[in-house]
Amino acid sequence: MSVRTPDPNPGWLSDEELANFRLRIPLLYVEALPVRVDGLGQVTEVGILLRANDVGEITRTIVSGRVLYGETLRDALFRHLEKDLGPMAFPQLPASPVPFSVAEYFPMPGVSAFHDDRQHAVSLAYVVPVTGSCDPRQDALELTWMTPEEACSPSISAEMEGGRGVLVRSGLASVGRLV
């Protein structure tokens, strides 16, 4: 009789397991709109990621990722900010875990403003100031700092994945910077 060693990181799923779960239950995500603020705490710049999606299209997006089993929202936010923006971004996580928005992504277009072909997902969205230097990693090609007006423009919104342009506008509205 052999003794099974417990999985040291049970929060990770294989690609096959993740695909099966995505077909059956909504998954929880966190999303972060990275911003730069002035001395008064007013948003002066918004960080928008440029990336190639799964089919090779160049799109814009914000920091996003799954919350793992047993992981706090704060830990998930920090992990995804560091993964997408680099270890020197120095995000200033909110004191409260209350998001500015809850976005529900559906695999069927038109059910909500948000769409994800892969799954039904629920995302908690945050505006997070970053104070350090950002060096995009993983699948991000670059991080572009824009004024709030530029980030809300129709041309940038049209390049955003899954309706995230709506989320950018909502995030900027939550901090008083909607144009």
N, C-alpha and C positions, 0 to 999 in steps of 0.2 A: 504494500500500500504506500503510495507516494503522498507527500505533503505538498499541497499547492501553496505557492507563495502568493500573497495578496498583490493585486496590481498596485504598484507604488503611486500611480496617478490615475485613479478611476474616473476622473472628469473628462478624459479624452476618449473619443470614439474613433473607431476605424472609419475609413471613407465609406465602406459598405454599411456599417451600423448607422452612421450619420444620414446616409441617403434613405435608409429604411425609416428612421425616426422622422425625417423631414416629410415623409409621405403620410405620417400618422398623427403627429401632435405638433402644436405650435411650439416654437423654440424661443427662449428669452435671449435678447441681445441688449447691449448698451451701445449708444452712439454718442460721440462727442464732437462738438463744434469748437475747434481750437481757436482761441482769440488772443490778441495782444490788447492790453489796456493801458491807459495813461495813469498819471498819479492820482486822479480822482476816481479811478475804477471804470471809466467810460471806454467802451470797446472802440479801438482805433483801426484794427485790422482783423481779418478773418482768414484762417488757413484752410484752403481747399486743396484736396489731394487730386493729382492727375494719375490715372492708372489704366492699365489694359485689363479689360474684363476677360471672362472665360472664353469668349469667342473672338478675342483679339481686337475688339473695338476700344478706342481711347475714350475714356469717360472721366467725369469729375465726381468726387464723392467726399464724404467726411469720415472720420475715424469710426470704425464699427467692428463689432465682434460679439461672439457668443459669451454668455455667462456660463461658467462650468459648474458642475455639481459640487456643492460645498463651498463655492467661492462667493465672497461678499460682492455687492455692487461696486463698492469702492475699489476692491482689488481688481475686479474685471475692468473697470474704467482705466485704472493705472496701467494694467498689463497691455491693454489695447493702445493706449496713448504712447506708451514706450515702444511697442511693436511697430506702430505706424510712423511715429515721429522721431524715434531714436532715444537713447538713454539720457541725452543732455537737454531734452525739451523742458524739463522741470515743470510739469503740470501742477497747477494749484487746484486740487480737487475741492469741490464744494463742501461746505461744512455740513450740509444736509443732503441725504441721498434722494431728495425729492426732485424728479426730473422736470424740465420745462414742458415736456410733451411725452405722450405715450403714442407711438406710431404702430399701427397694425398693418403689416405687409401680407398681401394675399398672392397666391400663384395665379389667380384669375384677374386680369386687368379690369378696372372699373369698379371694383367693390369698395375701394377706398382710394385716397390720393397716393397710396404707397403700393408698390408692386415688386414681387420677387418671384421669378419663374420657378425657383427651386423649392419654395416652401411657404407655409403660413408661419409668420414670426411676429412677435411682439417686441418692440424696442423701446427702451427708456432712454430719452435723449437729454443731454446736458450741454451747457455752455461752460467750457473749461479754459481759463486763462493759462497760457504757457509763458514762462519767463526766460527760458534758455534758448539755445540754438537747436533748430530742428533739422534732422537729416533723415528724410523718409527711408523706410526700410520695407522689407517684405515685398509685396506686389505694387507698392506705390512708386511711380516714376519721379514725381517731384511734389513739393508742397509750394503752392502759390499763395502769397499773402496779398489780400485784396482789401480795399476799403469796404465797409458795409454796403455802400451803394453798388459797387461793382459785384459783390457776392450775391446781391439780390437781383441783378439785372436779368432780363429775359434770356439773353444769350448764354449766360452761365447756368441759369436754371435748366435750360434746354439740354445742356451737356451733363446734368446730374443724373445719376442712376436711380431708378425706382421711385422717383418723386421726391428725392432728397432736397430739391430746390425749395419745396414747401417747408421742409424741416429747417432749412437755413433761415428762411424768412421768419418762421415761428420763433426760432432761437433768438434772432436779433430783436424781434418784437418783445420777447420776454425780458430783455435787458435794456429796453428803451431805444433801440437803434434801428427800428424799421423805417425804411424810406418811403 
